[in-house]
Amino acid sequence: MRITSQLICQAADDLKGFVGLNRKTGQYIVRFSEDSFGMDVADDGIIPVNEFVWVPATAQTMTLKRDLIQLLLDQHIDDRINITEPLRVYMSKVEVPEIVALRSLVRG
C-alpha cells in the first residue's frame, strides 16, 4: 500500500481521545473522556487528539507536527489512540518536511 499525504492526514483526523496539559506537572496527558481529567487540567485546555497534532501555520493552513505525534507515541497506548500505519510512516520519514495542509470544518 502506498502511503500518501492524504492517507496521513486522514489517519491524523481519525485519532481518538483527548489531550490536556497537566498544570501541576507541565506534562501532556491523554484521556478518553473529557470528564476524566479532574482538577489537574483546565476545561478550556482539553483538546481532541485529532486537533492536538495540528498547529496553525498561516491564516489558512495547518502543520501536522511530528513532535506532537511523538508525545502521543510516548504514551504507549497506540491502539486506543488509533495510531495507524500512515502516521508511523510519516514519523519515520524525517527527511520529508512536515505536512502543511488547508483544513476546514465540514459540517455533517
C-alpha positions in Angstrom: 0.0 0.0 0.0 1.4 3.4 -1.0 1.2 5.9 1.8 0.2 9.3 0.6 -0.1 12.7 2.4 -3.9 12.3 2.0 -3.8 9.0 3.9 -1.5 10.5 6.6 -3.9 13.5 7.1 -6.9 11.1 7.3 -5.0 9.0 9.9 -4.4 12.1 11.9 -8.1 13.1 11.7 -9.0 9.5 12.9 -7.1 9.8 16.2 -9.2 9.2 19.3 -9.2 10.7 22.8 -8.4 14.0 24.4 -5.2 15.7 25.4 -4.8 18.2 28.3 -1.8 19.9 29.8 -1.5 18.9 33.5 -1.0 22.2 35.3 0.9 20.6 38.2 3.4 18.6 36.2 3.6 20.5 33.0 3.1 17.3 31.1 0.5 16.5 28.4 -1.8 13.6 29.4 -4.2 11.6 27.3 -7.7 10.6 28.4 -10.6 9.0 26.6 -13.3 11.1 28.2 -13.3 14.9 28.8 -14.6 14.2 32.3 -11.6 12.1 33.4 -9.1 14.9 33.6 -10.2 16.1 37.1 -8.9 19.4 38.5 -5.4 19.0 37.0 -6.4 20.2 33.5 -8.4 23.4 32.9 -11.7 22.7 31.0 -10.6 25.1 28.2 -7.3 23.3 27.8 -8.8 19.9 26.8 -8.3 19.3 23.1 -9.4 16.3 20.9 -6.3 14.4 20.0 -7.1 14.7 16.3 -6.9 18.5 16.7 -3.9 18.5 19.1 -1.5 17.2 16.4 -2.3 20.1 14.0 -0.8 23.6 14.6 -1.7 26.8 12.6 1.0 27.6 10.1 -0.8 30.6 8.3 -4.3 32.0 8.4 -5.5 29.2 6.1 -3.1 26.3 6.7 -2.0 24.0 9.5 1.0 21.8 10.0 0.9 18.2 11.1 3.5 18.3 13.9 5.8 15.3 14.4 6.8 16.3 17.9 3.1 16.3 19.0 2.5 12.9 17.4 5.7 11.7 19.3 4.1 12.9 22.6 1.2 10.5 21.8 3.5 7.7 20.8 5.4 8.1 24.1 2.1 7.2 25.9 2.4 3.6 24.6 -1.4 3.4 24.0 -1.3 3.4 20.2 -4.3 1.1 19.7 -6.5 3.1 22.0 -5.5 6.4 20.4 -5.8 4.8 16.9 -2.3 5.4 15.7 -2.2 3.6 12.3 0.4 2.8 9.8 0.2 6.0 7.8 1.2 8.0 10.9 4.1 5.6 11.6 5.4 6.1 8.1 5.1 9.8 8.5 7.1 9.7 11.7 9.8 7.6 10.1 10.3 9.9 7.1 12.0 12.8 9.0 13.9 13.8 5.8 10.5 14.8 4.3 9.1 18.1 5.5 6.1 18.1 7.8 2.8 18.2 6.0 1.2 21.6 5.7 -2.5 21.4 4.7 -5.5 23.5 4.2 -8.0 22.3 6.8 -11.7 23.3 7.1 -14.6 22.3 9.2 -17.1 20.0 7.4 -20.5 20.1 9.0 -22.3 16.8 8.7 
